[in-house]
Amino acid sequence: MSTSSRDYMHNLEKLVVYVDNKGGKDKIDHPGNMCGGVSRQNDALYRPKLHVPCKRPIRGRYVYIEAWGMADRPSKLFSAVLCEVWVYE
């Protein structure tokens, strides 16, 4: 059975954005650092432009984007390609 890149795209569940002052992945995914996210609900992940507003103002030097795969799929592989990321106040 062959798997296409389209299958990998449909295995993506959500993208979550974190903001922090430290570099590296150490405890970045702490709930206090979470800005917001976008999920496959309402086909939000498949739009040409994704807008992720922060739930509250967060100051930080680094922006981390975490991709989550679907838990209930036979294949756990997914793909997420971000061509351009803008961060603004």
Sequence and secondary structure as in RCSB ss.txt:
>XXXX:A:sequence
MSTSSRDYMHNLEKLVVYVDNKGGKDKIDHPGNMCGGVSRQNDALYRPKLHVPCKRPIRGRYVYIEAWGMADRPS
KLFSAVLCEVWVYE
>XXXX:A:secstr
    HHHHHHTEEEEEEEEESS SSTTTT GGGEEEEEESGGGGGGSSS     SS    SEEEEEEEE TTSS 
       S      
